[in-house]
Amino acid sequence: MKKFLIVLTMLCAMLQAADAQQYTAKDSTKVMELFAAARQQKSDTNWMVFFGRKLCGVPYVAKTLEKNREEQLVVNLRQLDCTTLVETVLALTLCMKNNTPDFAHYCRFLQKIRYRDGIVSYPDRLHYFSDWIDDNTRLGFVKEAVLPKQIPTAKQTLKIDYMSKHVEQYPMLVAHPEWIQKIAESEQRLTGEPHLYIPKNQIANSKIFRETIHDGDILAITTSKKGLDTSHIGIAVWHDDGLHLLNASMVRKKVVEEPMTLRQYMQKHPSQTGIRVIHVR
């Protein structure tokens, strides 16, 4: 009887987890196809770059996590924005690093990456990337790069309040005003945090930069926009001419490895101030 109850409890938990997920057969099939391709690669493959490049061409669609009235773990490899691209690639990478390349483990890693304590709720989603970095560092998934003295830096002191000040831009908050207070509390917790970043005019194609920023690192682009910490994220890829960004591009309307260098790219975006460098562990 006791064994029966244990099995029943496990089945109930699995059903509840499935109910909290939103995906199509195309999504689960795509994940398994990516793992099948990965198994053909050498064990020392840079998985962040490998999977990022495999997703090039996927259409860019903004706010792919904001389509529901209730929060669910959205698994969508058919449409990506800059955050869901990085989360997707990181979840795939962690599966390969942990020798668990299957859809169930992919979903588990994605849930841990996206939500504080893995709790699938809108207020517990890591909406601000500084919060995302902190939580994923705590989990041991990533670690912010220690910038050497030879690389010029600037300090960003966070003043975060964009979501609570622009509720009308977030359909889930409009539908659930009771969540606003918890979002505001998260913003208050982040506010005042100091972070070093590399100013965009200092990004160089030099030995010290290549030693500090690695292929497959996550690059968080800092912003001067009021109430925000970052405005865009992507994956670092070095070319002969310098550092490039693999990203879900709103301008190009798809996932691309930018043909211009990151420094050239950022000159076209006045509100972008620099980059924070996040190593995948």
C-alpha positions in Angstrom: 0.0 0.0 0.0 2.8 2.4 0.9 4.6 1.7 -2.4 1.3 2.3 -4.3 0.9 5.7 -2.5 4.4 6.7 -3.4 3.9 5.8 -7.1 0.6 7.6 -7.1 2.2 10.8 -5.6 4.9 10.7 -8.2 2.4 10.3 -11.0 0.3 13.2 -9.7 3.5 15.4 -9.5 4.4 14.5 -13.1 0.9 15.3 -14.3 0.9 18.7 -12.5 4.3 19.5 -14.1 3.0 18.6 -17.5 -0.1 20.8 -17.0 2.2 23.7 -16.2 4.1 23.3 -19.5 3.1 24.8 -22.8 4.7 23.3 -26.0 3.8 21.7 -29.3 5.0 18.4 -30.8 7.2 20.5 -33.1 9.0 21.9 -30.0 9.7 18.6 -28.4 10.8 17.1 -31.7 13.1 20.1 -32.4 14.8 19.6 -29.0 15.4 16.0 -29.7 16.7 16.7 -33.2 19.2 19.2 -31.7 20.3 16.6 -29.2 20.7 14.0 -32.0 22.9 16.5 -33.9 24.9 17.2 -30.7 25.6 13.6 -30.2 27.5 13.6 -33.5 29.9 16.3 -32.2 33.2 16.0 -30.2 32.8 16.0 -26.5 34.7 19.3 -26.2 32.3 21.1 -28.5 31.3 24.6 -27.4 27.6 23.9 -26.9 26.5 27.5 -26.5 27.9 28.4 -29.9 26.8 25.1 -31.4 23.2 25.3 -30.4 23.0 29.1 -31.0 24.1 28.5 -34.6 21.7 25.7 -35.0 18.9 28.1 -34.1 19.9 30.8 -36.6 17.0 31.6 -38.9 14.3 31.0 -36.3 11.9 34.0 -36.5 12.2 36.8 -33.9 8.9 37.3 -32.0 8.8 39.7 -29.1 7.2 38.8 -25.7 6.8 35.1 -26.5 6.2 34.5 -22.8 3.5 37.0 -22.4 0.7 35.3 -24.5 -1.1 33.6 -21.6 -3.3 34.9 -18.8 -1.8 32.4 -16.4 1.9 31.6 -16.1 3.1 28.4 -17.7 6.6 27.0 -18.6 6.5 28.0 -22.3 8.8 25.9 -24.5 8.8 27.5 -27.9 11.7 26.9 -30.3 9.6 28.2 -33.3 9.7 31.8 -32.2 12.4 33.4 -30.1 13.3 36.7 -28.5 16.7 37.7 -27.1 16.0 36.2 -23.6 14.3 33.0 -24.7 17.1 32.3 -27.2 19.7 32.5 -24.4 17.6 30.5 -22.0 16.9 27.8 -24.7 20.6 27.5 -25.6 21.7 27.4 -22.0 19.1 24.7 -21.1 20.3 22.6 -24.1 23.9 23.2 -23.1 23.3 22.1 -19.5 21.7 18.9 -20.7 24.8 18.1 -22.7 27.2 19.0 -19.9 25.2 16.8 -17.5 24.8 13.9 -20.0 21.0 14.2 -19.9 20.0 15.0 -23.5 16.3 14.4 -23.4 13.2 16.6 -23.4 12.2 16.1 -19.8 15.6 17.2 -18.5 15.6 20.1 -21.0 12.3 21.3 -19.5 13.6 21.0 -15.9 16.7 23.0 -16.7 14.6 25.7 -18.5 12.3 26.0 -15.5 15.3 26.4 -13.1 16.9 29.0 -15.4 13.8 31.1 -15.9 12.2 31.1 -12.5 13.4 31.9 -9.0 13.6 28.7 -7.0 12.0 27.0 -10.1 8.6 28.2 -9.1 6.4 28.7 -12.3 4.7 31.9 -11.4 4.7 35.3 -13.1 6.2 37.2 -10.1 8.9 34.5 -9.7 10.0 34.8 -13.3 13.4 36.5 -13.5 12.2 39.5 -15.6 15.3 41.6 -15.1 18.5 40.2 -16.4 20.6 41.3 -13.3 18.2 39.2 -11.2 18.6 36.4 -13.8 22.4 36.5 -13.4 22.2 36.5 -9.6 19.9 33.5 -9.5 21.6 31.5 -12.1 25.0 32.2 -10.4 23.5 30.9 -7.2 22.5 27.7 -9.0 26.0 27.3 -10.4 24.9 27.6 -14.0 26.8 30.8 -14.8 29.4 33.2 -13.3 30.0 36.8 -14.1 33.5 37.4 -15.5 36.1 39.0 -13.3 37.4 41.9 -15.5 41.2 42.4 -15.5 42.6 45.9 -14.7 43.8 46.2 -18.3 40.2 46.4 -19.5 38.6 49.8 -18.9 35.3 49.6 -17.0 32.5 51.8 -15.8 30.0 51.2 -12.9 26.3 50.9 -13.3 24.3 51.5 -10.1 20.9 49.9 -10.6 17.7 51.9 -10.3 15.0 49.4 -11.4 11.3 50.2 -11.7 10.3 49.9 -15.3 7.7 47.1 -15.0 5.9 48.6 -12.0 5.9 52.1 -13.7 4.7 50.7 -17.1 2.2 48.1 -16.1 0.2 48.7 -19.3 2.9 47.1 -21.3 2.6 43.8 -19.5 -0.8 42.0 -20.2 -0.2 39.6 -17.3 0.1 42.4 -14.9 -2.9 44.2 -16.3 -4.9 41.0 -15.8 -3.4 40.4 -12.3 -2.8 43.7 -10.5 -2.3 41.8 -7.3 1.1 40.7 -8.7 2.4 44.3 -9.1 3.5 44.6 -5.5 5.8 41.5 -5.7 7.3 42.8 -8.9 8.0 46.1 -7.2 9.6 44.3 -4.3 11.9 42.5 -6.7 12.8 45.9 -8.3 13.5 47.4 -4.9 15.8 44.5 -4.0 17.8 45.1 -7.2 18.0 48.8 -6.9 21.3 50.1 -5.5 23.3 47.1 -6.8 26.6 48.2 -8.4 27.8 46.4 -11.4 31.0 46.8 -13.5 30.6 46.8 -17.3 32.8 47.4 -20.3 31.8 50.6 -22.1 31.0 50.0 -25.7 33.7 52.3 -27.0 36.3 50.2 -25.2 35.5 46.9 -26.7 38.6 45.8 -28.6 40.0 43.0 -30.7 43.0 42.3 -28.5 44.7 39.5 -26.6 43.4 40.5 -23.2 39.8 40.8 -24.5 40.0 37.4 -26.2 41.3 35.9 -22.9 38.5 37.6 -20.9 35.5 37.1 -23.2 35.1 33.5 -24.4 33.2 32.0 -27.3 29.7 31.1 -25.9 29.7 33.6 -23.1 26.5 35.4 -22.5 26.7 39.2 -23.2 24.3 41.4 -21.3 24.0 44.8 -23.0 23.6 47.6 -20.4 21.3 50.5 -21.1 20.8 54.1 -20.2 17.0 53.7 -20.5 15.3 54.8 -17.3 14.2 52.0 -14.9 16.1 49.2 -16.7 19.4 47.4 -16.3 19.9 45.8 -19.7 18.1 46.1 -23.0 19.4 43.2 -25.0 21.4 39.9 -24.6 23.2 37.5 -26.9 26.0 35.0 -27.2 29.7 36.0 -27.8 31.4 34.6 -30.9 34.9 35.7 -31.9 35.7 36.2 -35.6 39.0 37.3 -37.1 37.9 40.9 -37.1 36.7 41.0 -33.5 33.8 40.1 -31.2 30.4 39.4 -32.7 27.0 38.8 -31.2 24.8 35.8 -31.9 21.3 37.0 -31.0 17.6 37.1 -31.7 17.4 40.3 -33.6 14.4 42.5 -33.7 15.9 44.5 -36.6 16.7 41.4 -38.7 13.5 39.6 -37.5 15.3 36.3 -36.8 18.2 34.7 -34.9 21.4 35.7 -36.5 25.2 35.8 -36.0 25.7 39.5 -36.6 28.0 40.2 -39.6 29.3 43.4 -38.1 31.4 43.4 -34.9 29.7 44.0 -31.6 31.4 47.4 -31.3 30.0 48.4 -34.7 26.6 47.0 -33.8 26.4 49.0 -30.5 27.3 52.3 -32.2 24.0 52.0 -34.0 22.1 51.9 -30.7 22.7 55.1 -28.7 21.0 53.9 -25.5 23.3 50.8 -25.3 26.1 51.7 -22.9 28.3 48.6 -22.7 28.4 44.9 -21.8 28.5 42.6 -18.8 30.2 39.3 -19.5 28.7 36.1 -18.1 30.6 32.8 -18.3 28.7 29.5 -18.6 30.0 27.0 -16.1 
